[in-house]
Amino acid sequence: MPIVAQSTETTDWVSRFADEVIEESERRAPGKPVVVASGLSPSGPIHLGNLREVMTPHLVADEIRRRGHQVRHLISWDDYDRYRKVPAGVAGIDESWAEHIGKPLTSVPAPRGSSHPNWAEHFKAAMIESLAQLGVEFDGISQTEQYTSGAYREQILHAMRHRGDIDAILAQYRTKKAPKKQQQKPVDEAELEAEEGSGAASEDDGSSGAAGYFPYKPYCGNCGKDLTTVTSYDDDTTELAYTCNECAFAETVRLSEFNRGKLVWKVDWPMRWAYEGVIFEPSGVDHSSPGSSFQVGGQIVGIFGGKQPIGPMYAFVGISGMAKMSSSRGGVPTPADALKIMEPQLLRWLYARRRPNQSFKIAFDQEIQRLYDEWDKLAAKVADGSALPADVAAYTRAVGTAAGELPRTTRPLPYRTLASVADITAGHEDQALRILSELDPEQPLGSLDEVRPRYDRAEAWINTHVPADQRTIVRDEPDVELLKSLDEASQQSVRLLLDGLADHWSLDGLTHLVYGVPKVQAGFPADATPKELPAEIKTAQRSFFALLYHLLVGRDTGPRLPTLLLAVGQERVRKLLGE
């Protein structure tokens, strides 16, 4: 199979794929636009694992555009797939939706309260909006429109004429015991379901009975479901007879005129490769294992006169900070969920910096602050020319596309600082602006717009993903009992801090001050470096920090102290520290 070799070297994987795709496209379809493809099934919320199905070809397509080639990125919306089950946890639905199982997704009502005409359009809309924010340019293809318009009529008739050949290919795998999947790591039921890529991986490969094998499923003319069995077919007249196993309806139609049905998945996918001339399409692990859709499709595509695309297997995208739930239960986070708490550039970077066969996690917990720190360090290295070439490439692909750079935060202050300020100020923008303006008195912030949209993302993260017991609530009154109980050394440390507040009232100044107090108490200069200090100074610093947190917020941890002090304000800090 033409799977692109995936090197373990830390090189730019996108460029390597682009090289191969351009070369293959010139060999197969010289002079024509390069075609890359993704497939998404809007059977429920389209989650961040599915996003890899789009981002992998998007990044390759974008590199090809940057090189001056014409390229089409197709996204096939598998909205003519059957509605398989009622996903729990999706707002506006209940078990009454079970009556629609077996119908096309576009024939199922949208969840209650939706402004969209049907189930598929409801879930497509959120993804389309997210892709726009991410700068993903694509041509969307509705499989409902393709099938019901008769666009695939010749391909369907061709498949029926060659049903014996298709059946023979599929038969090679039906009798084989499926090999045990080699998991990259232990997975739960939710992760296994989240591995689904384009189409319905678990769909059957056609119906076999007394009348033979048929790779086509009609949707019933009475109940609208695909619980049908083809009972006869005439190649000359294209007359097809079927019965419905759900409502017992039966009819005979001419397939040359009939548009209410579809090829089964393992035939449908390779048919589309040939129809669209797809050169590159990745697939999830469920489609790439032996005997799966991608492998079988590589043989069936020849029946339609096409070739299998180049296609890497992409690995699982994990989540940290949210309970892992199945996408069908509405619990696996979507691109829209991620874009509420992080800028598009960061999300693009997470997909761009890892080869498709590498798993990675998207953080919804405290880890997001570390990811942002890493991102900002990379930006600084790119700016000063010290970043490695592969890192520069990933950064460049994250901040923009061939069409230009994505909108960015004018003044990208550290995410953890913005989150702390949003936490402490609890939505009071005037207070947030005051604190952020004092971070660097020489370059005061003129408006919160300068730190948007990053500030809004940090605020959303604080409000939606930080547990209430971890939120920062500054004391209203001093902890008199604690202040009375302080020994002489602790009292001295608080006094040293208070004495230095006025002269150090900036982010850098307060950082120097709070780290310097324990050094001065131990007889060292405030600017002494760690190498010049004994190990016990670190212990003294931790004890001093814990004391300040207890006096200010009643806990032994909290936001970074310099930010917290700025947020509380000099007057209130002095009051809470007993001055």
Summary of the structure (lengths in Angstrom):
residues: 579
radius of gyration: 29.7
end to end distance: 75.2
largest distance: 101.4
contacts: 1860
relative contact order: 0.10
helix: 48%
strand: 12%
